[in-house]
């Protein structure tokens, strides 16, 4: 008997391609692991939804700090060693950067600090507490430098890392000044920013001050603001973050509850 000539025929190339494509889509859908993280405070609500099969939850928790909408007011864990600050106009991100802990930070609930109720510049514990803040900020910068992140976010990480390093350098300069009260500590170049040149009026006021308290007030506000303003010449790369969200299918939401008038 002759073999049948009417059995099943092999699939052609086009059919095979679409079958494989459909299988791949189904497998991807089956492997997807949707996850949402939510952080709330009395007046803020932040959430981020993502595929934990693409970005594990523990990695996403580290990346949240990079978001332009996440600041110290968002209730996100992991900002003990630096502050995230920024501004919006309610809907549009204006800027975002990371800063070192101010030297005068003192948290009663943390045992490393001493006598936070009396943490004025003239108190014996001020420099001790200030040194704790410096060490925390150094550790925060080291953490950021060691952070693992998708290469797509390199411009964001580079921007935030540079800003935090500059902020830490400013706090280091102030600490040296408060120890010796020698304004040479405040004239050190910060990259290509020369404080004595760009903040000449501040130095004039500083050298006319008579007491340590007056000098502290000038340095902690006028000098700090002047140097920081000249050191920040770029803005947070919002488009890079937005593209990262889009490419990875991440949904991010943040809103604030405005107090009643």
C-alpha positions as CSV (number, residue, x, y, z in Angstrom):
1,X,0.0,0.0,0.0
2,X,1.3,3.4,-0.9
3,X,1.7,5.9,1.9
4,X,-0.9,8.6,2.1
5,X,-0.2,11.9,0.5
6,X,-2.8,13.8,2.5
7,X,-1.3,13.8,6.0
8,X,-0.6,17.0,8.1
9,X,1.7,19.4,6.3
10,X,4.6,21.2,8.1
11,X,3.8,24.8,9.1
12,X,5.2,27.5,6.8
13,X,7.8,30.0,8.1
14,X,5.2,32.8,8.7
15,X,2.9,30.6,10.7
16,X,5.8,29.3,12.8
17,X,7.0,32.8,13.5
18,X,3.7,34.0,14.8
19,X,3.2,30.9,16.9
20,X,6.5,31.5,18.6
21,X,5.7,35.1,19.1
22,X,2.4,34.3,20.6
23,X,4.0,31.8,22.9
24,X,6.6,34.3,24.0
25,X,3.9,36.8,24.8
26,X,2.0,34.3,26.8
27,X,5.1,33.2,28.7
28,X,6.0,36.8,29.5
29,X,2.5,37.5,30.8
30,X,2.7,34.3,32.9
31,X,6.1,35.3,34.3
32,X,5.1,38.9,35.1
33,X,4.8,39.7,38.8
34,X,3.0,43.0,39.4
35,X,3.9,44.7,42.6
36,X,2.9,48.0,44.2
37,X,4.7,49.8,47.0
38,X,2.9,52.5,48.9
39,X,4.2,55.0,51.3
40,X,1.9,57.4,53.2
41,X,2.3,60.3,55.7
42,X,-0.3,62.6,57.2
43,X,-0.3,64.7,54.1
44,X,1.4,62.7,51.3
45,X,0.7,59.6,49.3
46,X,3.3,57.9,47.1
47,X,3.0,54.6,45.2
48,X,5.0,52.9,42.5
49,X,3.8,49.8,40.5
50,X,6.2,47.6,38.7
51,X,7.0,44.1,37.4
52,X,9.1,42.5,40.1
53,X,10.2,39.9,37.5
54,X,12.1,42.7,35.7
55,X,13.2,44.7,38.8
56,X,13.2,42.8,42.1
57,X,11.4,44.5,45.0
58,X,14.6,45.1,47.0
59,X,16.2,46.8,44.1
60,X,13.1,49.0,43.4
61,X,13.1,50.1,47.0
62,X,16.6,51.4,46.5
63,X,15.8,53.1,43.2
64,X,12.8,55.0,44.7
65,X,15.1,57.6,46.2
66,X,16.1,58.6,42.7
67,X,12.6,59.7,41.7
68,X,12.1,63.4,41.1
69,X,8.9,63.4,43.2
70,X,10.4,61.7,46.3
71,X,11.7,64.1,48.9
72,X,12.1,64.0,52.7
73,X,8.3,64.7,53.0
74,X,7.3,61.6,51.1
75,X,7.8,59.2,54.0
76,X,10.2,56.9,52.1
77,X,12.6,54.8,54.2
78,X,16.3,55.1,53.5
79,X,17.0,58.8,53.9
80,X,18.7,58.7,57.3
81,X,22.1,59.6,55.8
82,X,21.1,62.5,53.5
83,X,18.1,64.5,52.6
84,X,16.2,64.5,49.3
85,X,14.9,68.0,48.5
86,X,13.1,69.5,45.6
87,X,10.3,71.6,44.4
88,X,7.1,71.3,42.2
89,X,4.4,73.7,41.2
90,X,1.8,71.1,42.1
91,X,1.9,69.1,38.9
92,X,5.3,69.7,37.3
93,X,8.7,68.8,38.8
94,X,10.9,71.9,39.0
95,X,14.0,70.3,40.5
96,X,15.3,67.6,42.8
97,X,18.6,67.0,44.5
98,X,20.2,65.2,47.4
99,X,22.0,67.1,50.2
100,X,24.1,66.2,53.2
101,X,22.6,66.4,56.6
102,X,23.0,70.0,58.0
103,X,25.5,70.2,60.8
104,X,22.9,71.4,63.3
105,X,20.7,68.3,62.8
106,X,20.0,66.6,66.2
107,X,17.5,63.8,66.6
108,X,16.6,63.0,70.2
109,X,15.4,59.5,69.3
110,X,18.9,58.6,68.1
111,X,21.3,57.8,70.9
112,X,24.4,58.8,69.0
113,X,23.4,62.5,69.4
114,X,24.0,64.3,72.7
115,X,21.7,66.8,74.5
116,X,19.6,67.9,71.5
117,X,17.7,70.4,73.6
118,X,20.9,72.4,73.9
119,X,22.6,72.1,70.5
120,X,23.6,75.8,69.9
121,X,26.9,76.6,68.4
122,X,28.3,77.6,71.8
123,X,27.3,74.4,73.5
124,X,30.0,71.7,74.2
125,X,28.1,69.1,72.3
126,X,27.6,71.0,69.0
127,X,30.7,69.8,67.2
128,X,30.2,66.3,68.5
129,X,26.7,66.2,67.0
130,X,27.9,67.9,63.8
131,X,30.6,65.2,63.4
132,X,27.9,62.5,63.6
133,X,26.0,64.3,60.7
134,X,29.2,64.4,58.7
135,X,29.8,60.7,59.1
136,X,26.2,59.8,58.2
137,X,26.5,62.0,55.1
138,X,29.7,60.3,54.1
139,X,28.1,56.9,54.5
140,X,25.1,58.1,52.4
141,X,27.4,59.2,49.6
142,X,29.2,55.9,49.8
143,X,25.9,54.1,49.5
144,X,24.9,56.1,46.5
145,X,28.2,55.5,44.8
146,X,27.8,51.7,45.3
147,X,24.1,51.7,44.2
148,X,23.3,49.1,41.5
149,X,20.9,50.6,38.9
150,X,19.8,50.2,35.3
151,X,22.3,51.9,32.9
152,X,19.4,53.9,31.6
153,X,19.5,55.9,34.9
154,X,23.1,56.9,34.7
155,X,22.4,60.6,34.0
156,X,20.1,60.7,37.1
157,X,22.5,58.9,39.4
158,X,25.4,61.0,38.2
159,X,23.5,64.2,38.8
160,X,22.4,63.3,42.3
161,X,25.8,61.9,43.2
162,X,27.6,65.0,42.1
163,X,25.1,67.2,44.0
164,X,25.4,65.2,47.2
165,X,29.2,65.3,47.0
166,X,29.2,69.1,46.7
167,X,26.7,69.5,49.6
168,X,28.9,67.3,51.8
169,X,32.0,69.3,50.8
170,X,30.2,72.5,51.9
171,X,29.3,70.9,55.3
172,X,32.9,69.8,55.7
173,X,34.1,73.3,55.1
174,X,31.7,74.7,57.7
175,X,32.8,72.2,60.3
176,X,36.4,73.2,59.9
177,X,35.4,76.8,60.3
178,X,33.4,76.2,63.4
179,X,36.3,74.4,65.0
180,X,38.9,77.2,64.4
181,X,36.9,80.3,63.4
182,X,39.4,80.8,60.6
183,X,37.6,81.9,57.4
184,X,40.3,80.4,55.3
185,X,38.3,77.2,55.7
186,X,35.5,78.8,53.8
187,X,37.6,80.0,50.9
188,X,38.5,76.5,49.6
189,X,37.6,76.0,45.9
190,X,34.6,73.7,45.3
191,X,35.3,72.3,41.9
192,X,35.6,75.5,39.9
193,X,33.6,77.6,42.4
194,X,35.7,80.0,44.4
195,X,33.6,81.2,47.4
196,X,35.6,84.3,48.2
197,X,35.0,85.5,44.7
198,X,31.4,84.6,44.1
199,X,30.3,85.4,47.7
200,X,32.4,88.5,48.3
201,X,29.6,90.4,50.1
202,X,29.1,87.5,52.5
203,X,32.7,87.5,53.4
204,X,32.6,91.2,54.0
205,X,29.7,90.8,56.5
206,X,31.5,87.8,58.1
207,X,34.7,89.7,58.7
208,X,32.7,92.5,60.3
209,X,31.0,90.2,62.7
210,X,32.2,90.4,66.3
211,X,30.8,87.3,68.0
212,X,30.8,83.6,67.2
213,X,27.1,83.6,67.3
214,X,26.9,86.3,64.6
215,X,29.5,84.5,62.5
216,X,27.6,81.2,62.8
217,X,24.4,82.9,61.6
218,X,26.1,84.3,58.6
219,X,27.8,81.1,57.6
220,X,24.9,78.8,58.2
221,X,22.6,80.8,56.0
222,X,24.2,83.4,53.7
223,X,27.4,81.7,53.0
224,X,25.8,78.2,52.6
225,X,23.1,79.5,50.3
226,X,25.5,81.5,48.2
227,X,28.0,78.7,47.7
228,X,25.3,76.1,47.1
229,X,23.6,78.3,44.5
230,X,26.8,78.7,42.5
231,X,27.6,75.0,42.8
232,X,24.3,73.9,41.3
233,X,24.4,74.8,37.7
234,X,22.3,71.9,36.3
235,X,18.8,70.5,36.9
236,X,17.5,67.1,37.6
237,X,17.2,65.2,34.2
238,X,13.4,64.6,34.5
239,X,13.1,63.2,30.9
240,X,15.6,60.4,31.7
241,X,13.5,59.3,34.7
242,X,10.3,59.5,32.7
243,X,11.7,57.4,29.9
244,X,12.9,54.8,32.5
245,X,9.4,54.5,33.8
246,X,8.0,54.1,30.3
247,X,10.6,51.6,29.2
248,X,10.1,49.4,32.2
249,X,6.3,49.7,32.4
250,X,6.5,51.4,35.8
251,X,3.6,53.5,37.1
252,X,4.4,56.2,39.7
253,X,1.9,58.4,41.6
254,X,2.5,61.1,44.2
255,X,0.1,63.6,45.7
256,X,-0.1,65.9,48.6
257,X,-3.0,66.8,50.7
258,X,-3.1,70.5,51.0
259,X,-4.1,72.0,54.3
260,X,-7.4,73.8,54.5
261,X,-7.2,77.6,54.5
